Every structure is written in C-alpha cells, then in structure tokens.
C-alpha cells in the first residue's frame, strides 16, 4: 500500500510556499505601513500571487 501512496502523492509546489510567505508578510504589516504604500487587505491575495511568481 505504501507504493500506491508514494506513486500518487505529489510534493507541494514551491510557488505555494512562496505565496504563503508573501501573504504572511503582508498580514504582518502595520496599518501605517499599509497606508504608506496604499494597499488594502482585500488586495493581499492578488499581491501575494504576484510576489510568489517573481
């Protein structure tokens, strides 16, 4: 049974880890930092996707 698990299990893509790190960075910013660069929490997923592909 272990063979089938290894055969069908896929490793997590690197982009996903970078996306999570970028999202954590955005959430850790203070409100003053967010206002300074002009982003809103609704923009976080889009910005994190852009950051993870670079």
C-alpha distance matrix in Angstrom:
0.0 3.8 5.3 5.4 6.6 8.9 10.0 11.2 12.4 16.0 18.4 21.3 24.4 27.3 29.7 28.0 28.6 32.1 32.7 31.8 34.0 36.9 36.6 36.8 39.8 41.5 41.0 42.4 45.7 48.7 50.7 53.5 51.2 49.8 53.4 54.5 52.2 52.3 48.8 47.7 44.4 43.9 43.7 41.0 38.0 39.9 41.2 37.8 36.4 39.4 39.0 35.3 36.0 38.8
3.8 0.0 3.8 5.5 5.1 6.2 8.5 10.2 10.4 13.8 15.7 18.8 21.9 24.5 27.1 25.6 25.8 29.4 30.3 29.4 31.3 34.3 34.3 34.3 37.2 39.1 38.7 39.9 43.2 46.3 48.4 51.1 48.7 47.5 51.1 52.1 49.8 50.2 46.7 45.8 42.6 42.3 41.9 39.0 36.1 38.1 39.1 35.6 34.3 37.1 36.5 32.8 33.6 36.2
5.3 3.8 0.0 3.8 5.5 5.2 6.0 8.7 10.0 13.0 15.3 18.7 21.3 24.1 26.7 25.7 26.2 29.5 30.5 30.0 32.0 34.7 35.0 35.3 38.0 39.9 39.9 41.2 44.2 47.5 49.6 52.1 49.5 48.3 51.9 52.7 50.2 50.6 47.2 46.5 43.4 42.9 42.3 39.5 36.5 38.1 39.1 35.8 34.1 36.7 36.3 32.5 32.9 35.5
5.4 5.5 3.8 0.0 3.8 5.4 4.9 6.2 8.3 11.7 14.6 17.7 20.3 23.4 25.7 24.4 25.4 28.7 29.3 28.9 31.3 33.8 33.8 34.4 37.2 38.8 38.7 40.3 43.3 46.5 48.3 51.0 48.5 47.0 50.5 51.5 48.9 49.1 45.6 44.7 41.6 40.8 40.4 37.8 34.6 36.2 37.6 34.3 32.5 35.3 35.2 31.4 31.8 34.6
6.6 5.1 5.5 3.8 0.0 3.8 5.5 5.5 5.8 9.5 12.0 14.9 17.9 20.9 23.2 21.6 22.3 25.8 26.3 25.7 28.0 30.6 30.5 30.9 33.9 35.5 35.2 36.8 39.9 43.0 44.9 47.6 45.2 43.8 47.3 48.4 45.9 46.1 42.6 41.7 38.5 37.9 37.5 34.8 31.7 33.6 34.8 31.4 29.9 32.8 32.5 28.8 29.5 32.3
8.9 6.2 5.2 5.4 3.8 0.0 3.8 5.6 5.3 8.0 10.1 13.5 16.2 18.9 21.6 20.5 21.0 24.3 25.3 24.9 26.9 29.6 29.9 30.3 32.9 34.8 34.9 36.2 39.2 42.6 44.6 47.1 44.4 43.2 46.8 47.5 45.0 45.4 42.0 41.5 38.5 38.0 37.3 34.5 31.5 33.1 34.0 30.6 29.0 31.6 31.1 27.3 27.8 30.4
10.0 8.5 6.0 4.9 5.5 3.8 0.0 3.8 5.8 8.1 11.0 14.4 16.5 19.5 21.9 21.1 22.2 25.2 26.1 26.2 28.3 30.7 31.0 31.9 34.4 36.0 36.3 37.9 40.7 44.1 46.0 48.4 45.7 44.2 47.7 48.5 45.7 46.0 42.7 42.1 39.3 38.5 37.6 35.1 31.9 33.1 34.3 31.1 29.1 31.6 31.5 27.7 27.7 30.4
11.2 10.2 8.7 6.2 5.5 5.6 3.8 0.0 3.8 6.3 9.9 12.6 14.8 18.3 20.1 19.0 20.5 23.5 23.9 24.0 26.5 28.6 28.7 29.7 32.4 33.7 33.9 35.8 38.5 41.9 43.5 46.1 43.5 41.8 45.2 46.2 43.5 43.5 40.0 39.3 36.4 35.4 34.7 32.4 29.0 30.3 31.8 28.7 26.6 29.4 29.5 25.8 25.9 29.0
12.4 10.4 10.0 8.3 5.8 5.3 5.8 3.8 0.0 3.8 6.7 9.4 12.2 15.4 17.5 16.1 17.2 20.5 21.0 20.7 23.1 25.5 25.6 26.4 29.1 30.6 30.7 32.4 35.2 38.6 40.3 42.9 40.3 38.8 42.3 43.2 40.6 40.8 37.4 36.7 33.7 33.0 32.4 29.7 26.6 28.1 29.3 26.0 24.3 27.1 26.9 23.2 23.7 26.6
16.0 13.8 13.0 11.7 9.5 8.0 8.1 6.3 3.8 0.0 3.8 6.5 8.6 11.9 14.0 13.1 14.4 17.3 18.0 18.3 20.5 22.6 23.1 24.1 26.6 28.1 28.5 30.2 32.9 36.3 38.1 40.5 37.7 36.2 39.7 40.4 37.7 38.0 34.6 34.2 31.5 30.8 29.8 27.2 24.0 25.3 26.3 23.1 21.2 23.8 23.6 19.8 20.1 23.0
18.4 15.7 15.3 14.6 12.0 10.1 11.0 9.9 6.7 3.8 0.0 3.8 6.3 8.9 11.6 10.7 11.3 14.3 15.5 15.6 17.4 19.8 20.6 21.3 23.6 25.4 26.0 27.4 30.0 33.6 35.6 37.8 34.9 33.7 37.2 37.8 35.1 35.7 32.5 32.3 29.6 29.3 28.1 25.2 22.4 23.8 24.3 20.8 19.3 21.8 21.1 17.3 18.0 20.6
21.3 18.8 18.7 17.7 14.9 13.5 14.4 12.6 9.4 6.5 3.8 0.0 3.8 6.5 8.5 7.0 7.9 11.0 11.9 12.0 14.0 16.3 16.8 17.8 20.1 21.8 22.4 23.9 26.5 30.0 31.9 34.2 31.3 30.0 33.5 34.2 31.5 32.0 28.8 28.5 25.8 25.6 24.4 21.5 18.6 20.1 20.7 17.2 15.8 18.5 17.7 14.0 15.1 17.9
24.4 21.9 21.3 20.3 17.9 16.2 16.5 14.8 12.2 8.6 6.3 3.8 0.0 3.8 5.4 5.6 7.2 9.2 10.2 11.5 13.3 14.8 16.0 17.5 19.2 20.7 21.9 23.5 25.7 29.3 31.1 33.1 30.0 28.6 32.1 32.4 29.5 30.1 27.0 27.2 24.9 24.5 22.8 20.1 17.3 18.1 18.5 15.2 13.4 15.6 15.0 11.2 11.7 14.5
27.3 24.5 24.1 23.4 20.9 18.9 19.5 18.3 15.4 11.9 8.9 6.5 3.8 0.0 3.8 5.4 5.3 6.4 8.6 10.1 10.8 12.4 14.3 15.6 16.8 18.6 20.2 21.4 23.4 27.1 29.1 30.8 27.6 26.5 30.0 30.0 27.2 28.2 25.3 25.9 23.8 23.9 21.8 19.0 16.7 17.4 17.0 13.6 12.3 14.0 12.7 8.9 9.8 11.9
29.7 27.1 26.7 25.7 23.2 21.6 21.9 20.1 17.5 14.0 11.6 8.5 5.4 3.8 0.0 3.8 5.5 5.1 6.0 8.6 9.8 10.3 12.0 14.1 15.1 16.3 18.2 19.8 21.5 25.1 26.7 28.5 25.3 23.8 27.2 27.4 24.3 25.1 22.1 22.7 20.8 20.6 18.4 15.8 13.3 13.7 13.5 10.4 8.6 10.4 9.6 5.8 6.7 9.5
28.0 25.6 25.7 24.4 21.6 20.5 21.1 19.0 16.1 13.1 10.7 7.0 5.6 5.4 3.8 0.0 3.8 5.4 5.0 6.3 8.7 9.8 10.5 12.3 14.2 15.3 16.5 18.4 20.5 24.0 25.6 27.7 24.9 23.3 26.7 27.4 24.6 25.0 21.8 21.8 19.4 19.2 17.6 14.7 12.0 13.4 13.6 10.1 9.0 11.9 11.1 7.7 9.7 12.6
28.6 25.8 26.2 25.4 22.3 21.0 22.2 20.5 17.2 14.4 11.3 7.9 7.2 5.3 5.5 3.8 0.0 3.8 5.4 5.2 6.2 8.6 9.9 10.6 12.4 14.4 15.4 16.6 19.0 22.6 24.7 26.7 23.7 22.7 26.3 26.7 24.2 25.1 22.1 22.2 19.8 20.3 18.8 15.4 13.6 15.2 14.6 10.9 10.9 13.3 11.4 8.3 11.0 13.0
32.1 29.4 29.5 28.7 25.8 24.3 25.2 23.5 20.5 17.3 14.3 11.0 9.2 6.4 5.1 5.4 3.8 0.0 3.8 5.5 5.0 6.1 8.5 9.8 10.5 12.3 14.2 15.3 17.0 20.8 22.8 24.4 21.2 20.2 23.8 23.8 21.2 22.3 19.5 20.2 18.3 19.0 16.8 13.6 12.2 13.2 11.9 8.4 8.7 10.3 7.9 5.0 8.2 9.6
32.7 30.3 30.5 29.3 26.3 25.3 26.1 23.9 21.0 18.0 15.5 11.9 10.2 8.6 6.0 5.0 5.4 3.8 0.0 3.8 5.4 5.1 6.1 8.6 9.8 10.6 12.3 14.2 15.9 19.4 21.0 22.9 20.0 18.4 21.9 22.4 19.7 20.2 17.1 17.3 15.2 15.5 13.6 10.4 8.6 10.0 9.3 5.6 5.9 8.5 7.2 4.9 8.3 10.5
31.8 29.4 30.0 28.9 25.7 24.9 26.2 24.0 20.7 18.3 15.6 12.0 11.5 10.1 8.6 6.3 5.2 5.5 3.8 0.0 3.8 5.5 5.1 6.1 8.6 9.9 10.5 12.2 14.6 18.1 19.9 22.2 19.6 18.3 21.9 22.7 20.5 21.1 17.8 17.5 14.9 15.7 14.6 10.9 9.6 12.1 11.5 7.7 9.2 11.9 10.2 8.5 12.0 13.9
34.0 31.3 32.0 31.3 28.0 26.9 28.3 26.5 23.1 20.5 17.4 14.0 13.3 10.8 9.8 8.7 6.2 5.0 5.4 3.8 0.0 3.8 5.4 5.1 6.2 8.7 9.9 10.6 12.8 16.5 18.9 20.7 17.7 17.1 20.8 21.1 19.1 20.3 17.4 17.8 15.6 17.1 15.5 11.8 11.6 13.6 11.8 8.3 10.5 12.3 9.5 8.4 12.2 13.0
36.9 34.3 34.7 33.8 30.6 29.6 30.7 28.6 25.5 22.6 19.8 16.3 14.8 12.4 10.3 9.8 8.6 6.1 5.1 5.5 3.8 0.0 3.8 5.4 5.0 6.3 8.7 9.9 11.1 14.9 16.7 18.4 15.2 14.2 17.8 18.1 15.7 16.8 14.0 14.7 13.0 14.4 12.4 8.9 9.1 10.5 8.3 5.1 8.1 9.3 6.5 6.8 10.5 11.1
36.6 34.3 35.0 33.8 30.5 29.9 31.0 28.7 25.6 23.1 20.6 16.8 16.0 14.3 12.0 10.5 9.9 8.5 6.1 5.1 5.4 3.8 0.0 3.8 5.4 5.1 6.2 8.6 10.3 13.7 15.1 17.4 14.9 13.3 16.9 17.9 15.8 16.2 12.9 12.7 10.2 11.7 10.4 6.6 6.9 9.5 8.2 5.3 8.5 10.7 9.1 9.3 12.9 14.1
36.8 34.3 35.3 34.4 30.9 30.3 31.9 29.7 26.4 24.1 21.3 17.8 17.5 15.6 14.1 12.3 10.6 9.8 8.6 6.1 5.1 5.4 3.8 0.0 3.8 5.5 5.1 6.1 8.9 12.3 14.5 16.8 14.5 13.6 17.4 18.3 16.9 17.7 14.8 14.4 11.9 14.1 13.4 9.6 10.5 13.3 11.6 8.9 12.2 14.1 11.8 11.9 15.7 16.5
39.8 37.2 38.0 37.2 33.9 32.9 34.4 32.4 29.1 26.6 23.6 20.1 19.2 16.8 15.1 14.2 12.4 10.5 9.8 8.6 6.2 5.0 5.4 3.8 0.0 3.8 5.5 5.2 6.7 10.4 12.9 14.5 11.7 11.4 15.2 15.5 14.0 15.5 13.1 13.7 12.0 14.6 13.2 9.8 11.6 13.5 10.9 8.9 12.5 13.4 10.6 11.7 15.3 15.3
41.5 39.1 39.9 38.8 35.5 34.8 36.0 33.7 30.6 28.1 25.4 21.8 20.7 18.6 16.3 15.3 14.4 12.3 10.6 9.9 8.7 6.3 5.1 5.5 3.8 0.0 3.8 5.5 5.5 8.9 10.5 12.4 9.8 8.5 12.2 13.1 11.5 12.3 9.5 9.9 8.4 11.1 9.8 6.7 9.3 11.1 8.7 7.8 11.6 12.4 10.5 12.3 15.6 15.8
41.0 38.7 39.9 38.7 35.2 34.9 36.3 33.9 30.7 28.5 26.0 22.4 21.9 20.2 18.2 16.5 15.4 14.2 12.3 10.5 9.9 8.7 6.2 5.1 5.5 3.8 0.0 3.8 5.5 8.1 9.7 12.5 10.8 9.6 13.1 14.7 13.9 14.2 11.3 10.4 8.0 11.1 11.1 8.0 10.5 13.1 11.5 10.4 14.0 15.5 13.8 15.1 18.5 19.1
42.4 39.9 41.2 40.3 36.8 36.2 37.9 35.8 32.4 30.2 27.4 23.9 23.5 21.4 19.8 18.4 16.6 15.3 14.2 12.2 10.6 9.9 8.6 6.1 5.2 5.5 3.8 0.0 3.8 6.5 9.4 11.6 9.9 10.0 13.5 14.5 14.3 15.4 13.2 13.0 11.2 14.6 14.4 11.4 13.9 16.3 14.1 12.8 16.6 17.6 15.3 16.7 20.2 20.3
45.7 43.2 44.2 43.3 39.9 39.2 40.7 38.5 35.2 32.9 30.0 26.5 25.7 23.4 21.5 20.5 19.0 17.0 15.9 14.6 12.8 11.1 10.3 8.9 6.7 5.5 5.5 3.8 0.0 3.8 6.6 8.1 6.0 6.6 10.0 10.7 10.8 12.1 10.6 11.0 10.4 14.0 13.4 11.1 14.4 16.1 13.5 13.2 17.0 17.4 15.3 17.4 20.6 20.2
48.7 46.3 47.5 46.5 43.0 42.6 44.1 41.9 38.6 36.3 33.6 30.0 29.3 27.1 25.1 24.0 22.6 20.8 19.4 18.1 16.5 14.9 13.7 12.3 10.4 8.9 8.1 6.5 3.8 0.0 3.8 5.4 5.2 6.4 8.7 9.9 11.2 12.2 11.4 11.4 11.2 15.0 15.0 13.5 17.0 18.6 16.3 16.5 20.3 20.5 18.7 21.0 24.2 23.7
50.7 48.4 49.6 48.3 44.9 44.6 46.0 43.5 40.3 38.1 35.6 31.9 31.1 29.1 26.7 25.6 24.7 22.8 21.0 19.9 18.9 16.7 15.1 14.5 12.9 10.5 9.7 9.4 6.6 3.8 0.0 3.8 5.4 5.1 6.1 8.5 10.2 10.2 9.7 9.2 9.8 13.4 13.9 13.2 16.9 18.3 16.3 17.3 20.9 21.0 19.8 22.4 25.3 25.0
53.5 51.1 52.1 51.0 47.6 47.1 48.4 46.1 42.9 40.5 37.8 34.2 33.1 30.8 28.5 27.7 26.7 24.4 22.9 22.2 20.7 18.4 17.4 16.8 14.5 12.4 12.5 11.6 8.1 5.4 3.8 0.0 3.8 5.4 5.1 6.0 8.8 9.6 10.5 11.2 12.7 16.1 15.9 15.5 19.4 20.2 17.8 19.0 22.6 22.1 20.8 23.7 26.3 25.5
51.2 48.7 49.5 48.5 45.2 44.4 45.7 43.5 40.3 37.7 34.9 31.3 30.0 27.6 25.3 24.9 23.7 21.2 20.0 19.6 17.7 15.2 14.9 14.5 11.7 9.8 10.8 9.9 6.0 5.2 5.4 3.8 0.0 3.8 5.5 5.0 6.5 8.4 9.0 10.6 12.0 15.3 14.3 13.5 17.2 17.8 15.0 16.1 19.7 19.0 17.3 20.3 22.9 21.9
49.8 47.5 48.3 47.0 43.8 43.2 44.2 41.8 38.8 36.2 33.7 30.0 28.6 26.5 23.8 23.3 22.7 20.2 18.4 18.3 17.1 14.2 13.3 13.6 11.4 8.5 9.6 10.0 6.6 6.4 5.1 5.4 3.8 0.0 3.8 5.4 5.5 5.9 5.5 6.8 8.6 11.7 10.8 10.5 14.3 14.8 12.4 14.0 17.4 16.9 15.9 18.9 21.4 20.8
53.4 51.1 51.9 50.5 47.3 46.8 47.7 45.2 42.3 39.7 37.2 33.5 32.1 30.0 27.2 26.7 26.3 23.8 21.9 21.9 20.8 17.8 16.9 17.4 15.2 12.2 13.1 13.5 10.0 8.7 6.1 5.1 5.5 3.8 0.0 3.8 5.5 4.8 6.4 7.8 10.6 13.2 12.6 13.3 17.1 17.1 15.0 17.1 20.2 19.5 18.9 22.1 24.2 23.6
54.5 52.1 52.7 51.5 48.4 47.5 48.5 46.2 43.2 40.4 37.8 34.2 32.4 30.0 27.4 27.4 26.7 23.8 22.4 22.7 21.1 18.1 17.9 18.3 15.5 13.1 14.7 14.5 10.7 9.9 8.5 6.0 5.0 5.4 3.8 0.0 3.8 5.6 8.2 10.7 13.4 16.0 14.6 15.0 18.7 18.3 15.6 17.8 20.8 19.5 18.5 22.0 23.9 22.7
52.2 49.8 50.2 48.9 45.9 45.0 45.7 43.5 40.6 37.7 35.1 31.5 29.5 27.2 24.3 24.6 24.2 21.2 19.7 20.5 19.1 15.7 15.8 16.9 14.0 11.5 13.9 14.3 10.8 11.2 10.2 8.8 6.5 5.5 5.5 3.8 0.0 3.8 6.0 9.4 12.2 14.2 12.1 12.7 16.1 15.2 12.3 14.8 17.6 15.9 15.2 18.8 20.5 19.2
52.3 50.2 50.6 49.1 46.1 45.4 46.0 43.5 40.8 38.0 35.7 32.0 30.1 28.2 25.1 25.0 25.1 22.3 20.2 21.1 20.3 16.8 16.2 17.7 15.5 12.3 14.2 15.4 12.1 12.2 10.2 9.6 8.4 5.9 4.8 5.6 3.8 0.0 3.8 6.8 10.3 11.8 10.1 11.6 15.0 14.1 12.0 15.0 17.5 16.2 16.2 19.7 21.3 20.6
48.8 46.7 47.2 45.6 42.6 42.0 42.7 40.0 37.4 34.6 32.5 28.8 27.0 25.3 22.1 21.8 22.1 19.5 17.1 17.8 17.4 14.0 12.9 14.8 13.1 9.5 11.3 13.2 10.6 11.4 9.7 10.5 9.0 5.5 6.4 8.2 6.0 3.8 0.0 3.8 6.9 8.3 6.5 7.9 11.3 10.8 9.1 11.8 14.4 13.7 14.0 17.1 18.9 18.8
47.7 45.8 46.5 44.7 41.7 41.5 42.1 39.3 36.7 34.2 32.3 28.5 27.2 25.9 22.7 21.8 22.2 20.2 17.3 17.5 17.8 14.7 12.7 14.4 13.7 9.9 10.4 13.0 11.0 11.4 9.2 11.2 10.6 6.8 7.8 10.7 9.4 6.8 3.8 0.0 3.8 5.4 5.5 7.1 10.5 10.8 10.2 12.4 15.0 15.2 15.7 18.3 20.4 20.9
44.4 42.6 43.4 41.6 38.5 38.5 39.3 36.4 33.7 31.5 29.6 25.8 24.9 23.8 20.8 19.4 19.8 18.3 15.2 14.9 15.6 13.0 10.2 11.9 12.0 8.4 8.0 11.2 10.4 11.2 9.8 12.7 12.0 8.6 10.6 13.4 12.2 10.3 6.9 3.8 0.0 3.8 5.3 5.3 8.4 10.1 9.9 11.1 13.8 14.9 15.2 17.1 19.6 20.6
43.9 42.3 42.9 40.8 37.9 38.0 38.5 35.4 33.0 30.8 29.3 25.6 24.5 23.9 20.6 19.2 20.3 19.0 15.5 15.7 17.1 14.4 11.7 14.1 14.6 11.1 11.1 14.6 14.0 15.0 13.4 16.1 15.3 11.7 13.2 16.0 14.2 11.8 8.3 5.4 3.8 0.0 3.8 5.6 7.3 8.4 9.6 11.2 13.0 14.3 15.5 17.2 19.2 20.6
43.7 41.9 42.3 40.4 37.5 37.3 37.6 34.7 32.4 29.8 28.1 24.4 22.8 21.8 18.4 17.6 18.8 16.8 13.6 14.6 15.5 12.4 10.4 13.4 13.2 9.8 11.1 14.4 13.4 15.0 13.9 15.9 14.3 10.8 12.6 14.6 12.1 10.1 6.5 5.5 5.3 3.8 0.0 3.8 5.8 5.5 6.1 8.6 10.2 10.9 12.2 14.3 16.0 17.2
41.0 39.0 39.5 37.8 34.8 34.5 35.1 32.4 29.7 27.2 25.2 21.5 20.1 19.0 15.8 14.7 15.4 13.6 10.4 10.9 11.8 8.9 6.6 9.6 9.8 6.7 8.0 11.4 11.1 13.5 13.2 15.5 13.5 10.5 13.3 15.0 12.7 11.6 7.9 7.1 5.3 5.6 3.8 0.0 3.8 5.5 5.2 5.9 8.5 9.9 10.3 12.0 14.4 15.7
38.0 36.1 36.5 34.6 31.7 31.5 31.9 29.0 26.6 24.0 22.4 18.6 17.3 16.7 13.3 12.0 13.6 12.2 8.6 9.6 11.6 9.1 6.9 10.5 11.6 9.3 10.5 13.9 14.4 17.0 16.9 19.4 17.2 14.3 17.1 18.7 16.1 15.0 11.3 10.5 8.4 7.3 5.8 3.8 0.0 3.8 5.5 5.1 6.2 8.7 9.8 10.5 12.6 14.7
39.9 38.1 38.1 36.2 33.6 33.1 33.1 30.3 28.1 25.3 23.8 20.1 18.1 17.4 13.7 13.4 15.2 13.2 10.0 12.1 13.6 10.5 9.5 13.3 13.5 11.1 13.1 16.3 16.1 18.6 18.3 20.2 17.8 14.8 17.1 18.3 15.2 14.1 10.8 10.8 10.1 8.4 5.5 5.5 3.8 0.0 3.8 5.5 5.2 6.4 8.7 10.0 11.1 13.0
41.2 39.1 39.1 37.6 34.8 34.0 34.3 31.8 29.3 26.3 24.3 20.7 18.5 17.0 13.5 13.6 14.6 11.9 9.3 11.5 11.8 8.3 8.2 11.6 10.9 8.7 11.5 14.1 13.5 16.3 16.3 17.8 15.0 12.4 15.0 15.6 12.3 12.0 9.1 10.2 9.9 9.6 6.1 5.2 5.5 3.8 0.0 3.8 5.4 5.1 6.1 8.6 10.2 11.1
37.8 35.6 35.8 34.3 31.4 30.6 31.1 28.7 26.0 23.1 20.8 17.2 15.2 13.6 10.4 10.1 10.9 8.4 5.6 7.7 8.3 5.1 5.3 8.9 8.9 7.8 10.4 12.8 13.2 16.5 17.3 19.0 16.1 14.0 17.1 17.8 14.8 15.0 11.8 12.4 11.1 11.2 8.6 5.9 5.1 5.5 3.8 0.0 3.8 5.4 5.0 6.1 8.8 10.2
36.4 34.3 34.1 32.5 29.9 29.0 29.1 26.6 24.3 21.2 19.3 15.8 13.4 12.3 8.6 9.0 10.9 8.7 5.9 9.2 10.5 8.1 8.5 12.2 12.5 11.6 14.0 16.6 17.0 20.3 20.9 22.6 19.7 17.4 20.2 20.8 17.6 17.5 14.4 15.0 13.8 13.0 10.2 8.5 6.2 5.2 5.4 3.8 0.0 3.8 5.4 5.2 6.5 9.0
39.4 37.1 36.7 35.3 32.8 31.6 31.6 29.4 27.1 23.8 21.8 18.5 15.6 14.0 10.4 11.9 13.3 10.3 8.5 11.9 12.3 9.3 10.7 14.1 13.4 12.4 15.5 17.6 17.4 20.5 21.0 22.1 19.0 16.9 19.5 19.5 15.9 16.2 13.7 15.2 14.9 14.3 10.9 9.9 8.7 6.4 5.1 5.4 3.8 0.0 3.8 5.5 5.5 6.7
39.0 36.5 36.3 35.2 32.5 31.1 31.5 29.5 26.9 23.6 21.1 17.7 15.0 12.7 9.6 11.1 11.4 7.9 7.2 10.2 9.5 6.5 9.1 11.8 10.6 10.5 13.8 15.3 15.3 18.7 19.8 20.8 17.3 15.9 18.9 18.5 15.2 16.2 14.0 15.7 15.2 15.5 12.2 10.3 9.8 8.7 6.1 5.0 5.4 3.8 0.0 3.8 5.6 5.5
35.3 32.8 32.5 31.4 28.8 27.3 27.7 25.8 23.2 19.8 17.3 14.0 11.2 8.9 5.8 7.7 8.3 5.0 4.9 8.5 8.4 6.8 9.3 11.9 11.7 12.3 15.1 16.7 17.4 21.0 22.4 23.7 20.3 18.9 22.1 22.0 18.8 19.7 17.1 18.3 17.1 17.2 14.3 12.0 10.5 10.0 8.6 6.1 5.2 5.5 3.8 0.0 3.8 5.6
36.0 33.6 32.9 31.8 29.5 27.8 27.7 25.9 23.7 20.1 18.0 15.1 11.7 9.8 6.7 9.7 11.0 8.2 8.3 12.0 12.2 10.5 12.9 15.7 15.3 15.6 18.5 20.2 20.6 24.2 25.3 26.3 22.9 21.4 24.2 23.9 20.5 21.3 18.9 20.4 19.6 19.2 16.0 14.4 12.6 11.1 10.2 8.8 6.5 5.5 5.6 3.8 0.0 3.8
38.8 36.2 35.5 34.6 32.3 30.4 30.4 29.0 26.6 23.0 20.6 17.9 14.5 11.9 9.5 12.6 13.0 9.6 10.5 13.9 13.0 11.1 14.1 16.5 15.3 15.8 19.1 20.3 20.2 23.7 25.0 25.5 21.9 20.8 23.6 22.7 19.2 20.6 18.8 20.9 20.6 20.6 17.2 15.7 14.7 13.0 11.1 10.2 9.0 6.7 5.5 5.6 3.8 0.0
